[in-house]
Amino acid sequence: MPNTYQIGAKPFDARPLDPALYLVATPIGNLADITLRGLETLAAADIVACEDTRVTRVLLSRYGIASRPVAYHEHNAERAGPVLLAALADGRSVALVSDAGTPLISDPGFRLVEQAVAAGIRVIPIPGASAPLAALVASGLPSDSFFFAGFLPQKDKARGDRLARLRDVPATLLFFESPRRLKKTLRACCVQLGPDRPAAVCREMTKRFEEVRRGTLAELAEHFAGRDDVKGEVVLVVGPPAGAVAATAEEAEHLLRALACDLPPAKAATEAAKRTGLSRKALYQRLLAMKAGEG
């Protein structure tokens, strides 16, 4: 039946959707983690676009949704993107999903959203499951400030360089990693971030064999060095450097005022950014605004 979804044996009618691009978060493992709003959106959308139609069909079938998904991924984006944009321009509704989790988080959906925004098309997020956030809250590491770094480079030097640039970020770091590269990444993290940094390897989140292994980077590197059975999706969570606390807006202003007594605005903003981890551009604009207000 069109425009319906089913929970257990009970069918539900999906309300019509306004023309827009809907970004629908899907489960990262456990199919029960789809939201009611997500189900209704998938059932009512004129088009469901996804990375892998085989993966999305499993979800749609589980909830009795008759929609036939169409493929949109990095290999066909140049061809499929204009088709979806034309449908949106024609007043149709398009639901975009990734294979798992929230669309655009390390997947090719960003390009379609960028094009839709440029064309004046409404973009509506339908929030839900997210592997980085699930790993963060399960890790036991500080969650008040975090930095999602996606996948690290595969080559050793590039991976080390990237980690070195992240070493002093005053926040918990989140990385996606493949199980076959986990050992190398943990060793590189020990070298570049320090062996005593607290961390957690979060694997197969929400699935049957979910695992959260906590310890220092050195302890985790030693543990996984002896394991050849690591499978599934991995999120590596690394705690902030010792003593790192993100500066408050008030603390940043005090620092800017002090630095500006001896340095020109651009250099004062650069130095403040190094000390606080905040954006140099934002600090520079704040310093100019402060000076203008005092003038």
Backbone as CSV, one residue per row, in Angstrom:
resi,resn,N_x,N_y,N_z,CA_x,CA_y,CA_z,C_x,C_y,C_z
1,MET,0.845,-1.200,0.000,0.000,0.000,0.000,0.877,1.245,0.000
2,PRO,0.577,2.206,-0.881,1.400,3.410,-0.943,1.192,4.304,0.269
3,ASN,2.218,5.045,0.636,2.155,6.048,1.694,1.711,5.474,3.038
4,THR,2.114,4.253,3.316,1.848,3.669,4.626,3.135,3.040,5.152
5,TYR,3.190,2.902,6.468,4.276,2.146,7.090,3.657,1.274,8.168
6,GLN,4.410,0.299,8.631,3.847,-0.696,9.524,4.784,-0.908,10.703
7,ILE,4.221,-0.928,11.913,4.970,-1.257,13.113,4.317,-2.481,13.717
8,GLY,5.077,-3.581,13.754,4.460,-4.847,14.129,3.443,-5.229,13.063
9,ALA,2.217,-5.513,13.468,1.163,-5.863,12.502,0.239,-4.691,12.219
10,LYS,0.548,-3.524,12.777,-0.378,-2.396,12.647,0.096,-1.414,11.583
11,PRO,-0.722,-1.148,10.564,-0.356,-0.174,9.535,-0.722,1.249,9.957
12,PHE,0.039,2.209,9.451,-0.202,3.628,9.727,-0.145,4.400,8.408
13,ASP,-1.029,5.366,8.278,-0.999,6.237,7.108,0.035,7.338,7.317
14,ALA,0.812,7.592,6.285,1.807,8.672,6.346,1.192,9.937,5.770
15,ARG,1.306,11.026,6.515,0.766,12.299,6.048,1.572,12.822,4.862
16,PRO,0.925,13.557,3.958,1.639,14.105,2.796,2.788,15.020,3.237
17,LEU,3.840,15.063,2.429,5.005,15.903,2.707,4.997,17.147,1.839
18,ASP,5.484,18.245,2.391,5.727,19.428,1.576,6.913,19.152,0.651
19,PRO,6.963,19.795,-0.511,8.114,19.625,-1.400,9.390,20.098,-0.692
20,ALA,10.379,19.227,-0.592,11.632,19.568,0.086,12.575,18.381,-0.015
21,LEU,13.827,18.640,0.340,14.818,17.568,0.468,14.894,17.206,1.947
22,TYR,14.533,15.972,2.285,14.515,15.497,3.670,15.744,14.626,3.922
23,LEU,16.508,14.950,4.948,17.695,14.184,5.313,17.312,13.276,6.474
24,VAL,17.108,12.001,6.183,16.529,11.076,7.157,17.616,10.189,7.760
25,ALA,17.803,10.304,9.076,18.748,9.428,9.770,18.170,8.021,9.861
26,THR,19.001,7.029,9.583,18.576,5.628,9.639,19.399,4.890,10.691
27,PRO,18.958,3.703,11.121,19.685,2.970,12.162,21.133,2.676,11.773
28,ILE,22.015,2.636,12.776,23.415,2.301,12.521,23.667,0.817,12.737
29,GLY,22.653,0.087,13.071,22.794,-1.351,13.267,21.470,-1.976,13.655
30,ASN,20.923,-1.536,14.761,19.658,-2.064,15.256,18.506,-1.371,14.532
31,LEU,17.745,-2.122,13.748,16.686,-1.522,12.927,15.576,-0.887,13.751
32,ALA,15.513,-1.184,15.037,14.490,-0.573,15.891,14.818,0.878,16.213
33,ASP,16.002,1.348,15.826,16.414,2.710,16.165,15.959,3.757,15.151
34,ILE,15.088,3.424,14.224,14.498,4.419,13.325,13.434,5.183,14.101
35,THR,13.293,6.475,13.843,12.278,7.260,14.551,10.932,7.160,13.834
36,LEU,9.855,7.464,14.556,8.527,7.467,13.941,8.457,8.501,12.819
37,ARG,9.056,9.657,13.049,9.059,10.697,12.019,9.849,10.233,10.793
38,GLY,10.941,9.498,11.037,11.717,8.964,9.921,10.905,7.986,9.090
39,LEU,10.168,7.097,9.743,9.333,6.134,9.026,8.265,6.843,8.204
40,GLU,7.614,7.816,8.804,6.550,8.534,8.100,7.113,9.271,6.886
41,THR,8.302,9.845,7.038,8.915,10.571,5.926,9.278,9.626,4.788
42,LEU,9.866,8.477,5.111,10.237,7.507,4.074,9.001,6.968,3.351
43,ALA,7.908,6.791,4.089,6.685,6.269,3.474,6.009,7.300,2.587
44,ALA,6.107,8.576,2.941,5.380,9.616,2.209,6.186,10.250,1.080
45,ALA,7.502,10.122,1.100,8.336,10.803,0.110,8.053,10.289,-1.303
46,ASP,8.091,11.206,-2.253,7.928,10.804,-3.653,9.116,9.969,-4.123
47,ILE,10.308,10.311,-3.620,11.528,9.601,-4.014,12.357,9.340,-2.756
48,VAL,12.863,8.125,-2.620,13.823,7.795,-1.566,15.166,7.539,-2.233
49,ALA,16.135,8.395,-1.962,17.467,8.272,-2.549,18.422,7.729,-1.500
50,CYS,19.303,6.802,-1.895,20.156,6.134,-0.916,21.487,5.737,-1.537
51,GLU,22.436,5.382,-0.671,23.743,4.930,-1.157,23.645,3.566,-1.825
52,ASP,23.049,2.613,-1.137,22.959,1.236,-1.628,21.506,0.784,-1.507
53,THR,20.857,0.564,-2.639,19.435,0.215,-2.615,19.189,-1.091,-1.864
54,ARG,20.151,-2.016,-1.896,19.969,-3.295,-1.197,19.883,-3.086,0.308
55,VAL,20.721,-2.191,0.838,20.714,-1.917,2.269,19.422,-1.223,2.674
56,THR,19.014,-0.234,1.896,17.815,0.527,2.247,16.555,-0.310,2.107
57,ARG,16.536,-1.233,1.149,15.357,-2.091,0.990,15.112,-2.933,2.237
58,VAL,16.180,-3.326,2.932,16.017,-4.110,4.163,15.237,-3.301,5.192
59,LEU,15.594,-2.037,5.354,14.895,-1.169,6.301,13.453,-0.939,5.875
60,LEU,13.244,-0.614,4.600,11.888,-0.346,4.115,11.000,-1.579,4.264
61,SER,11.557,-2.748,3.954,10.779,-3.989,4.051,10.397,-4.280,5.495
62,ARG,11.313,-4.000,6.428,11.052,-4.261,7.844,9.812,-3.511,8.312
63,TYR,9.592,-2.319,7.763,8.476,-1.485,8.219,7.366,-1.346,7.170
64,GLY,7.339,-2.269,6.232,6.226,-2.329,5.289,6.087,-1.117,4.396
65,ILE,7.205,-0.485,4.050,7.172,0.712,3.195,7.393,0.281,1.751
66,ALA,6.462,0.664,0.875,6.483,0.173,-0.499,7.388,0.975,-1.430
67,SER,7.956,2.064,-0.960,8.795,2.904,-1.823,9.938,2.094,-2.427
68,ARG,10.265,2.399,-3.701,11.405,1.759,-4.358,12.558,2.748,-4.367
69,PRO,13.611,2.480,-3.617,14.714,3.444,-3.521,15.507,3.552,-4.809
70,VAL,16.076,4.739,-5.020,16.957,4.963,-6.169,18.348,5.282,-5.630
71,ALA,19.367,4.950,-6.391,20.741,5.092,-5.930,21.252,6.513,-6.113
72,TYR,21.884,7.026,-5.064,22.641,8.275,-5.135,23.887,8.077,-4.281
73,HIS,25.053,7.992,-4.924,26.303,7.766,-4.206,27.428,8.469,-4.945
74,GLU,28.646,8.379,-4.406,29.764,9.147,-4.948,30.092,8.786,-6.384
75,HIS,29.741,7.581,-6.833,30.092,7.153,-8.178,29.064,7.569,-9.229
76,ASN,27.848,7.923,-8.802,26.841,8.330,-9.795,26.273,9.709,-9.509
77,ALA,26.903,10.456,-8.580,26.355,11.748,-8.146,26.195,12.730,-9.301
78,GLU,27.139,12.747,-10.236,27.053,13.699,-11.343,25.858,13.414,-12.235
79,ARG,25.464,12.160,-12.315,24.318,11.783,-13.150,23.010,11.816,-12.366
80,ALA,23.038,11.278,-11.142,21.805,11.172,-10.361,21.415,12.484,-9.704
81,GLY,22.412,13.309,-9.337,22.111,14.569,-8.662,21.166,15.470,-9.441
82,PRO,21.437,15.759,-10.720,20.539,16.624,-11.488,19.118,16.067,-11.598
83,VAL,18.977,14.741,-11.629,17.643,14.133,-11.690,16.870,14.432,-10.413
84,LEU,17.527,14.290,-9.272,16.871,14.571,-7.995,16.556,16.052,-7.843
85,LEU,17.480,16.905,-8.282,17.246,18.348,-8.201,16.088,18.772,-9.097
86,ALA,15.981,18.145,-10.260,14.863,18.447,-11.162,13.534,18.044,-10.534
87,ALA,13.519,16.904,-9.852,12.295,16.462,-9.173,11.915,17.433,-8.067
88,LEU,12.913,17.900,-7.324,12.655,18.875,-6.261,12.134,20.186,-6.834
89,ALA,12.742,20.625,-7.932,12.301,21.871,-8.572,10.881,21.748,-9.109
90,ASP,10.478,20.510,-9.393,9.139,20.254,-9.935,8.102,20.094,-8.818
91,GLY,8.537,20.318,-7.555,7.594,20.264,-6.449,7.430,18.914,-5.802
92,ARG,8.370,18.021,-6.027,8.282,16.691,-5.420,9.114,16.645,-4.139
93,SER,8.871,15.644,-3.325,9.618,15.469,-2.075,10.635,14.347,-2.255
94,VAL,11.847,14.587,-1.756,12.927,13.602,-1.856,13.473,13.340,-0.462
95,ALA,13.513,12.074,-0.059,14.130,11.668,1.203,15.494,11.079,0.892
96,LEU,16.531,11.644,1.497,17.899,11.160,1.298,18.359,10.420,2.549
97,VAL,18.837,9.180,2.359,19.361,8.403,3.474,20.754,7.892,3.124
98,SER,21.548,7.612,4.158,22.820,6.932,3.965,22.612,5.462,4.317
99,ASP,23.650,4.656,4.146,23.506,3.237,4.495,23.225,3.058,5.977
100,ALA,23.776,3.953,6.789,23.559,3.871,8.234,23.848,5.225,8.861
101,GLY,23.003,5.625,9.799,23.247,6.857,10.526,22.689,8.086,9.844
102,THR,23.263,9.225,10.202,22.780,10.515,9.717,23.423,10.873,8.388
103,PRO,22.634,11.206,7.364,23.219,11.564,6.067,24.182,12.738,6.182
104,LEU,25.171,12.767,5.309,26.196,13.808,5.192,27.351,13.621,6.163
105,ILE,27.235,12.723,7.151,28.349,12.478,8.056,29.261,11.456,7.389
106,SER,30.319,11.970,6.734,31.256,11.126,5.976,30.544,10.322,4.891
107,ASP,29.610,10.953,4.188,29.032,10.327,3.005,28.784,11.398,1.949
108,PRO,28.459,11.009,0.699,28.432,11.976,-0.407,27.223,12.897,-0.453
109,GLY,26.324,12.830,0.509,25.122,13.648,0.445,25.363,15.140,0.498
110,PHE,26.533,15.553,0.980,26.822,16.985,1.100,26.659,17.694,-0.236
111,ARG,27.117,17.067,-1.307,27.055,17.709,-2.618,25.619,18.017,-3.023
112,LEU,24.714,17.076,-2.785,23.307,17.281,-3.155,22.691,18.388,-2.308
113,VAL,22.994,18.403,-1.022,22.452,19.447,-0.147,22.979,20.813,-0.566
114,GLU,24.275,20.889,-0.870,24.869,22.146,-1.322,24.166,22.665,-2.567
115,GLN,23.885,21.774,-3.510,23.210,22.166,-4.753,21.759,22.568,-4.487
116,ALA,21.104,21.858,-3.575,19.717,22.184,-3.255,19.623,23.564,-2.602
117,VAL,20.529,23.846,-1.680,20.537,25.153,-1.021,20.781,26.254,-2.036
118,ALA,21.729,26.028,-2.954,22.033,27.026,-3.984,20.826,27.279,-4.877
119,ALA,19.986,26.246,-5.069,18.807,26.380,-5.921,17.592,26.905,-5.163
120,GLY,17.762,27.210,-3.883,16.659,27.736,-3.092,15.653,26.690,-2.664
121,ILE,16.078,25.436,-2.648,15.192,24.332,-2.261,15.273,24.127,-0.754
122,ARG,14.156,23.921,-0.117,14.117,23.733,1.333,14.765,22.396,1.714
123,VAL,15.605,22.417,2.740,16.269,21.214,3.252,15.828,20.994,4.691
124,ILE,15.287,19.800,4.975,14.726,19.511,6.293,15.414,18.299,6.906
125,PRO,16.087,18.467,8.055,16.709,17.313,8.712,15.696,16.518,9.525
126,ILE,15.790,15.208,9.435,14.979,14.303,10.252,15.972,13.544,11.132
127,PRO,16.260,14.038,12.338,17.369,13.503,13.133,17.109,12.104,13.669
128,GLY,18.205,11.477,14.066,18.104,10.123,14.607,19.472,9.579,14.948
129,ALA,19.713,8.318,14.623,20.939,7.633,15.013,22.174,8.278,14.393
130,SER,23.274,8.278,15.167,24.555,8.794,14.700,25.663,8.021,15.403
131,ALA,26.502,7.332,14.638,27.556,6.513,15.240,28.535,7.330,16.080
132,PRO,29.003,8.509,15.596,29.937,9.273,16.435,29.347,9.671,17.784
133,LEU,28.094,10.102,17.796,27.472,10.516,19.057,27.211,9.322,19.976
134,ALA,26.815,8.186,19.393,26.609,6.987,20.210,27.911,6.571,20.878
135,ALA,29.013,6.625,20.109,30.316,6.256,20.660,30.767,7.252,21.727
136,LEU,30.549,8.532,21.457,30.975,9.564,22.405,30.308,9.373,23.769
137,VAL,28.997,9.191,23.786,28.299,9.101,25.070,28.592,7.782,25.778
138,ALA,28.999,6.747,25.034,29.321,5.464,25.655,30.774,5.394,26.109
139,SER,31.606,6.297,25.630,33.045,6.218,25.885,33.431,6.556,27.317
140,GLY,32.628,7.381,27.970,32.990,7.847,29.298,33.977,8.993,29.270
141,LEU,34.240,9.563,28.097,35.175,10.675,27.945,34.412,11.998,27.893
142,PRO,35.097,13.123,28.131,34.400,14.413,28.161,33.594,14.662,26.885
143,SER,32.359,15.098,27.064,31.475,15.317,25.912,31.026,16.769,25.787
144,ASP,31.564,17.659,26.635,31.144,19.052,26.563,31.719,19.765,25.351
145,SER,32.846,19.253,24.832,33.452,19.821,23.631,34.115,18.683,22.865
146,PHE,33.723,18.483,21.603,34.309,17.382,20.833,34.520,17.800,19.385
147,PHE,35.441,17.093,18.721,35.812,17.399,17.341,35.727,16.118,16.528
148,PHE,34.829,16.095,15.534,34.684,14.928,14.669,35.633,15.077,13.488
149,ALA,36.589,14.165,13.376,37.626,14.259,12.341,37.420,13.273,11.199
150,GLY,36.338,12.528,11.187,36.055,11.617,10.091,37.089,10.505,9.983
151,PHE,37.383,10.090,8.746,38.385,9.055,8.506,39.771,9.685,8.410
152,LEU,40.746,9.078,9.024,42.127,9.518,8.891,42.684,9.050,7.549
153,PRO,43.711,9.723,7.014,44.339,9.273,5.756,44.876,7.847,5.896
154,GLN,44.918,7.133,4.791,45.370,5.744,4.830,46.885,5.622,4.852
155,LYS,47.596,6.561,4.224,49.050,6.477,4.168,49.656,6.927,5.490
156,ASP,50.734,6.258,5.892,51.317,6.470,7.216,51.703,7.921,7.468
157,LYS,52.428,8.550,6.536,52.897,9.919,6.752,51.736,10.895,6.844
158,ALA,50.783,10.754,5.930,49.627,11.652,5.942,48.811,11.463,7.218
159,ARG,48.703,10.215,7.676,47.967,9.949,8.919,48.672,10.613,10.097
160,GLY,49.998,10.461,10.160,50.759,11.074,11.241,50.672,12.586,11.226
161,ASP,50.737,13.172,10.027,50.644,14.638,9.905,49.286,15.139,10.372
162,ARG,48.247,14.415,10.008,46.899,14.820,10.407,46.738,14.745,11.928
163,LEU,47.224,13.696,12.528,47.138,13.553,13.979,47.953,14.626,14.690
164,ALA,49.124,14.966,14.126,49.955,16.007,14.742,49.219,17.341,14.769
165,ARG,48.441,17.619,13.714,47.690,18.876,13.672,46.544,18.880,14.683
166,LEU,46.089,17.688,15.054,44.974,17.584,16.000,45.431,17.442,17.448
167,ARG,46.733,17.330,17.662,47.273,16.994,18.989,46.793,17.936,20.091
168,ASP,46.782,19.229,19.804,46.496,20.204,20.854,45.067,20.738,20.827
169,VAL,44.208,20.146,20.030,42.801,20.569,20.017,42.196,20.308,21.398
170,PRO,41.676,21.323,22.074,41.181,21.145,23.447,39.783,20.533,23.480
171,ALA,39.669,19.328,22.943,38.363,18.668,22.860,38.579,17.176,22.682
172,THR,37.541,16.405,22.949,37.571,14.973,22.659,37.528,14.781,21.144
173,LEU,38.365,13.892,20.640,38.468,13.648,19.199,37.692,12.387,18.830
174,LEU,36.990,12.440,17.701,36.228,11.293,17.202,36.707,10.951,15.798
175,PHE,37.009,9.672,15.573,37.462,9.216,14.258,36.649,8.007,13.814
176,PHE,36.338,7.935,12.528,35.873,6.690,11.930,37.113,5.892,11.526
177,GLU,37.065,4.578,11.655,38.189,3.761,11.204,37.691,2.394,10.759
178,SER,38.417,1.799,9.839,38.078,0.446,9.408,38.794,-0.536,10.331
179,PRO,38.231,-1.720,10.549,38.873,-2.679,11.462,40.263,-3.102,11.010
180,ARG,40.505,-3.135,9.703,41.822,-3.585,9.229,42.905,-2.526,9.433
181,ARG,42.525,-1.265,9.632,43.523,-0.224,9.871,43.603,0.186,11.346
182,LEU,42.790,-0.427,12.188,42.720,0.000,13.582,44.067,-0.111,14.290
183,LYS,44.786,-1.200,14.082,46.071,-1.387,14.769,47.049,-0.261,14.416
184,LYS,47.177,0.025,13.118,48.095,1.083,12.685,47.677,2.439,13.240
185,THR,46.387,2.684,13.251,45.900,3.979,13.746,46.171,4.142,15.231
186,LEU,45.964,3.096,16.008,46.233,3.178,17.444,47.722,3.415,17.707
187,ARG,48.591,2.755,16.934,50.030,2.990,17.095,50.383,4.429,16.741
188,ALA,49.802,4.931,15.658,50.071,6.315,15.246,49.559,7.304,16.288
189,CYS,48.422,7.007,16.886,47.874,7.890,17.929,48.789,7.925,19.139
190,CYS,49.373,6.778,19.493,50.320,6.745,20.609,51.498,7.673,20.345
191,VAL,52.002,7.644,19.129,53.170,8.449,18.775,52.822,9.931,18.731
192,GLN,51.730,10.267,18.069,51.409,11.669,17.798,50.605,12.337,18.912
193,LEU,49.750,11.593,19.593,48.888,12.188,20.622,49.381,11.900,22.037
194,GLY,50.206,10.873,22.167,50.713,10.507,23.485,50.108,9.214,23.968
195,PRO,50.930,8.280,24.470,50.419,6.957,24.869,49.485,6.977,26.061
196,ASP,49.541,8.051,26.865,48.720,8.097,28.086,47.366,8.764,27.892
197,ARG,47.062,9.214,26.680,45.752,9.836,26.447,44.653,8.794,26.643
198,PRO,43.604,9.121,27.414,42.486,8.184,27.561,41.723,8.070,26.245
199,ALA,41.215,6.881,25.969,40.542,6.660,24.692,39.559,5.502,24.816
200,ALA,38.786,5.293,23.767,37.856,4.165,23.709,37.697,3.729,22.260
201,VAL,37.717,2.434,22.050,37.399,1.867,20.742,35.968,1.355,20.817
202,CYS,35.095,1.949,20.016,33.670,1.597,20.031,33.345,0.893,18.722
203,ARG,32.951,-0.366,18.824,32.788,-1.209,17.639,31.380,-1.793,17.576
204,GLU,30.843,-1.843,16.345,29.536,-2.464,16.125,28.456,-1.864,17.033
205,MET,28.423,-0.537,17.116,27.473,0.125,18.002,26.034,-0.237,17.658
206,THR,25.264,-0.566,18.650,23.842,-0.956,18.624,23.617,-2.355,18.051
207,LYS,24.668,-3.043,17.628,24.503,-4.373,17.048,24.710,-5.459,18.105
208,ARG,24.544,-6.686,17.700,24.585,-7.819,18.630,25.938,-7.914,19.336
209,PHE,27.024,-7.683,18.613,28.362,-7.831,19.190,28.987,-6.472,19.514
210,GLU,28.161,-5.539,19.958,28.655,-4.221,20.348,29.762,-4.346,21.386
211,GLU,30.811,-3.531,21.188,31.953,-3.558,22.108,32.457,-2.143,22.336
212,VAL,32.649,-1.777,23.604,33.291,-0.515,23.962,34.483,-0.860,24.842
213,ARG,35.667,-0.693,24.290,36.904,-1.002,25.015,37.572,0.304,25.421
214,ARG,37.753,0.516,26.716,38.302,1.771,27.228,39.693,1.544,27.794
215,GLY,40.520,2.585,27.771,41.864,2.523,28.340,42.700,3.656,27.788
216,THR,43.981,3.661,28.090,44.863,4.636,27.446,45.132,4.176,26.023
217,LEU,45.655,5.081,25.213,45.985,4.692,23.839,46.996,3.547,23.824
218,ALA,47.959,3.574,24.745,48.948,2.499,24.806,48.289,1.168,25.151
219,GLU,47.363,1.195,26.106,46.675,-0.044,26.505,45.817,-0.585,25.369
220,LEU,45.145,0.302,24.668,44.310,-0.136,23.548,45.168,-0.663,22.399
221,ALA,46.288,0.000,22.125,47.177,-0.463,21.058,47.698,-1.862,21.371
222,GLU,48.045,-2.102,22.636,48.540,-3.425,23.027,47.439,-4.474,22.921
223,HIS,46.248,-4.119,23.359,45.129,-5.078,23.318,44.796,-5.483,21.889
224,PHE,44.637,-4.500,21.005,44.205,-4.820,19.648,45.343,-5.350,18.778
225,ALA,46.589,-5.173,19.224,47.713,-5.762,18.486,47.615,-7.280,18.462
226,GLY,47.000,-7.839,19.492,46.876,-9.289,19.571,45.550,-9.831,19.088
227,ARG,44.759,-8.996,18.446,43.447,-9.441,17.969,43.357,-9.386,16.453
228,ASP,42.941,-10.476,15.875,42.744,-10.532,14.427,41.273,-10.739,14.074
229,ASP,40.401,-10.611,15.091,38.975,-10.877,14.871,38.134,-9.604,14.856
230,VAL,38.791,-8.439,14.745,38.041,-7.181,14.789,37.264,-7.016,13.484
231,LYS,35.971,-6.828,13.602,35.113,-6.659,12.430,34.151,-5.502,12.666
232,GLY,33.493,-5.088,11.593,32.430,-4.098,11.711,32.931,-2.668,11.723
233,GLU,31.994,-1.750,11.929,32.301,-0.327,11.949,32.956,0.047,13.275
234,VAL,33.960,0.924,13.199,34.706,1.320,14.396,34.695,2.844,14.535
235,VAL,34.426,3.322,15.739,34.624,4.738,16.081,35.678,4.783,17.174
236,LEU,36.746,5.529,16.930,37.802,5.713,17.919,37.585,7.067,18.589
237,VAL,37.488,7.045,19.916,37.273,8.261,20.695,38.520,8.501,21.542
238,VAL,39.094,9.704,21.431,40.317,10.036,22.169,40.049,11.266,23.025
239,GLY,40.328,11.145,24.303,40.088,12.252,25.219,40.965,13.451,24.932
240,PRO,40.604,14.624,25.429,41.384,15.848,25.185,42.742,15.780,25.871
241,PRO,43.693,16.594,25.430,45.002,16.613,26.089,44.866,17.012,27.548
242,ALA,45.782,16.540,28.369,45.720,16.797,29.806,45.667,18.288,30.096
243,GLY,44.709,18.665,30.932,44.601,20.068,31.325,43.933,20.956,30.302
244,ALA,43.529,20.402,29.159,42.930,21.239,28.115,41.484,21.543,28.468
245,VAL,41.188,22.817,28.562,39.815,23.263,28.806,39.517,24.391,27.831
246,ALA,38.478,24.241,27.070,38.141,25.272,26.091,37.834,26.586,26.796
247,ALA,38.381,27.673,26.271,38.188,28.988,26.878,36.750,29.447,26.700
248,THR,36.220,30.115,27.725,34.903,30.724,27.605,35.035,32.020,26.822
249,ALA,33.912,32.573,26.390,33.935,33.829,25.643,34.555,34.942,26.482
250,GLU,34.234,34.958,27.790,34.771,35.988,28.673,36.289,35.840,28.821
251,GLU,36.770,34.604,28.972,38.207,34.367,29.091,38.926,34.765,27.804
252,ALA,38.312,34.477,26.660,38.926,34.833,25.380,39.035,36.348,25.241
253,GLU,38.009,37.071,25.695,38.060,38.537,25.623,39.171,39.104,26.495
254,HIS,39.314,38.575,27.698,40.381,39.041,28.588,41.750,38.807,27.950
255,LEU,41.917,37.628,27.348,43.184,37.307,26.706,43.445,38.230,25.525
256,LEU,42.420,38.479,24.714,42.575,39.379,23.559,42.996,40.780,24.005
257,ARG,42.358,41.279,25.054,42.697,42.623,25.545,44.159,42.685,25.986
258,ALA,44.592,41.644,26.680,45.966,41.634,27.160,46.956,41.559,26.000
259,LEU,46.707,40.692,25.044,47.610,40.529,23.900,47.633,41.774,23.023
260,ALA,46.473,42.438,22.892,46.370,43.616,22.024,47.161,44.807,22.563
261,CYS,47.551,44.739,23.828,48.366,45.828,24.383,49.763,45.843,23.771
262,ASP,50.228,44.671,23.346,51.590,44.556,22.829,51.673,44.127,21.370
263,LEU,50.573,43.625,20.814,50.603,43.082,19.454,49.543,43.736,18.583
264,PRO,49.787,43.815,17.260,48.731,44.281,16.356,47.584,43.275,16.343
265,PRO,46.375,43.691,15.929,45.201,42.821,16.019,45.370,41.441,15.388
266,ALA,45.956,41.378,14.189,46.085,40.086,13.514,46.958,39.126,14.315
267,LYS,48.084,39.626,14.831,48.974,38.765,15.603,48.366,38.410,16.958
268,ALA,47.641,39.349,17.543,46.975,39.067,18.819,45.946,37.953,18.650
269,ALA,45.189,37.990,17.546,44.182,36.957,17.287,44.844,35.606,17.039
270,THR,45.966,35.614,16.309,46.680,34.364,16.036,47.179,33.726,17.324
271,GLU,47.770,34.533,18.190,48.292,34.009,19.454,47.159,33.517,20.353
272,ALA,46.045,34.253,20.386,44.896,33.836,21.195,44.324,32.515,20.694
273,ALA,44.304,32.343,19.375,43.799,31.090,18.801,44.672,29.916,19.218
274,LYS,45.993,30.117,19.240,46.912,29.055,19.657,46.665,28.655,21.112
275,ARG,46.399,29.652,21.952,46.256,29.381,23.385,44.899,28.816,23.766
276,THR,43.863,29.136,22.986,42.505,28.742,23.365,41.915,27.632,22.507
277,GLY,42.471,27.464,21.290,41.873,26.507,20.372,40.652,27.046,19.653
278,LEU,40.344,28.315,19.864,39.200,28.932,19.195,39.596,29.430,17.815
279,SER,38.615,29.787,17.002,38.845,30.229,15.632,39.597,31.562,15.594
280,ARG,40.710,31.610,14.831,41.476,32.846,14.696,40.612,33.936,14.062
281,LYS,39.835,33.543,13.026,38.994,34.520,12.330,37.971,35.126,13.289
282,ALA,37.331,34.263,14.076,36.315,34.751,15.019,36.943,35.650,16.082
283,LEU,38.136,35.267,16.550,38.824,36.084,17.552,39.233,37.440,16.982
284,TYR,39.684,37.434,15.726,40.082,38.688,15.081,38.878,39.622,14.934
285,GLN,37.751,39.065,14.482,36.541,39.884,14.336,36.072,40.405,15.693
286,ARG,36.197,39.571,16.730,35.799,40.001,18.068,36.694,41.135,18.561
287,LEU,38.001,41.032,18.285,38.932,42.076,18.713,38.633,43.391,18.007
288,LEU,38.326,43.344,16.710,37.986,44.561,15.974,36.709,45.189,16.526
289,ALA,35.745,44.337,16.854,34.482,44.851,17.429,34.730,45.491,18.787
290,MET,35.616,44.885,19.580,35.937,45.438,20.890,36.602,46.816,20.745
291,LYS,37.537,46.912,19.792,38.232,48.177,19.581,37.272,49.258,19.077
292,ALA,36.340,48.861,18.178,35.376,49.803,17.655,34.467,50.310,18.767
293,GLY,34.113,49.425,19.699,33.245,49.817,20.792,33.926,50.730,21.778
294,GLU,35.250,50.658,21.818,35.996,51.515,22.731,36.354,52.862,22.112
295,GLY,36.211,52.930,20.760,36.630,54.138,20.051,35.665,55.308,20.241
